[in-house]
Amino acid sequence: EAGVTQFPSHSVIEKGQTVTLRCDPISGHDNLYWYRRVMGKEIKFLLHFVKESKQDESGMPNNRFLAERTGGTYSTLKVQPAELEDSGVYFCASSQDPGTVITQYFGPGTRLTVL
Amino acid sequence: AQSVTQLGSHVSVSEGALVLLRCNYSSSVPPYLFWYVQYPNQGLQLLLKYTTGATLVKGINGFEAEFKKSETSFHLTKPSAHMSDAAEYFCAVTRYGQNFVFGPGTRLSVLP
């Protein structure tokens, strides 16, 4: 079974440009999450999709970030325009319909560098 | 609100020595606790988790952790470190219907 995949693995852009990150969850996982780790700090939650609906987007830092999950499969996270403080590693995770406990399976991350 | 602290951003041990990585949490209700590991250039991999039941949890690669409610701790241990254990380790807490809250991570170095 394929794991969570993310593309690209690295992205270097200039301040003011736009970047789109993609996440493909494990097949059959309705829950998809985005996290971010900035400058070696904690991994912080950004948002949670259940199928194509945003269940919780309380962690999104500002309106420069737009996440979509059309069709309930893969998801994209767009940063427009990018700022220096957006640099970090963006992780995606997915999980099955939870039952009582959610175990999230993480992708390798996309390392974003904004110059 | 839940929070997680990990004592020591960087821990060094000698190969064959005991590994002890500390995790303390704060939660108003009993949490679910996880340890994830990130090897260089890889994603986060689940090591082990505690949900209910036995408080000593065994994970992959010889790691285990013990949930101690009275100490609000979930420390990760391994009796004998191997060079391949060098990685960054993250403790995380959640409850059903809530999102993961991660600790800041502990980078483990294993010295020959």
Boltz contact constraints between the chains, C-beta under 6 A:
constraints:
  - contact:
      token1: [A, 42]
      token2: [B, 102]
      max_distance: 6.0
  - contact:
      token1: [A, 42]
      token2: [B, 104]
      max_distance: 6.0
  - contact:
      token1: [A, 43]
      token2: [B, 102]
      max_distance: 6.0
  - contact:
      token1: [A, 45]
      token2: [B, 99]
      max_distance: 6.0
  - contact:
      token1: [A, 100]
      token2: [B, 96]
      max_distance: 6.0
  - contact:
      token1: [A, 101]
      token2: [B, 32]
      max_distance: 6.0
  - contact:
      token1: [A, 101]
      token2: [B, 51]
      max_distance: 6.0
  - contact:
      token1: [A, 106]
      token2: [B, 43]
      max_distance: 6.0
  - contact:
      token1: [A, 106]
      token2: [B, 44]
      max_distance: 6.0
  - contact:
      token1: [A, 107]
      token2: [B, 43]
      max_distance: 6.0
  - contact:
      token1: [A, 108]
      token2: [B, 42]
      max_distance: 6.0
  - contact:
      token1: [A, 108]
      token2: [B, 43]
      max_distance: 6.0
  - contact:
      token1: [A, 109]
      token2: [B, 43]
      max_distance: 6.0
